Amino acid sequence: DLTITLDDGVLSAPRAGADVSAIRLRARVADGVARIEQLTGTWSKATIEAAATLPLELLPPLPVGIERRSGPATLKASVRDLDPAAVPHAPAGLTGRVSVDIDAAASGADLTTLEGFIAFPQLEVTYNRFRLAQQEPSRIDIRGGAATVERLVLSGSGGAVAASGTVGLVGDRPVDVKVNGTLNLAALSGLAKS
């Protein structure tokens, strides 16, 4: 058995922009499975929380002799209050607030067994005073080897955009996504200059 504990850690990754700080990790590797009981941290002003169960068979070969098992995998994660301006190479003038929840499980390494969702309880972006925000939480469902956009509708002073459709996660990864909307031309002209 291997137990990993970290309190108030810092991860410095220059390509990620800001450091990830206040990292708290409680994890255990036993019987060929890694269990991340708690992972929390702060990136820029965003908070991150996650928990997962990962059979080691899903990972590339490790340089140490640890038992590897196949089996079910789970992931629950959330990001709160992410400002898109913190993302490296974001265009100047881009701000907002994004929060996302991920809840997924798979019975094995085959992506066709992956089921879950990605939900956006908060999704608003502003680009040079032109704002787009959701009126109700957006959601992407994952099932049967595909991700389906169930709800994604944004509106505001920048215009209105709605998306729906499916993206394949296996095989040829077919994409059948429709995006409809109207955008303020002044907002688009500012984006073209970036």
Secondary structure, DSSP 4 states (H G I P E B T S, - for coil): -EEEEEEEEEE--GGGSSPEEEEEEEEEEETTEEEEEEEEEEETTEEEEEEEEEEGGGSPPPSS--------EEEEEEEEEE-GGGSTTPPTTEEEEEEEEEEEEESSS-GGG-EEEEEEEEEEEEETTEEEEESS-EEEEEETTEEEEEE-EEEETTEEEEEEEEEE-STT--EEEEEEEEE-HHHHHHHHH-
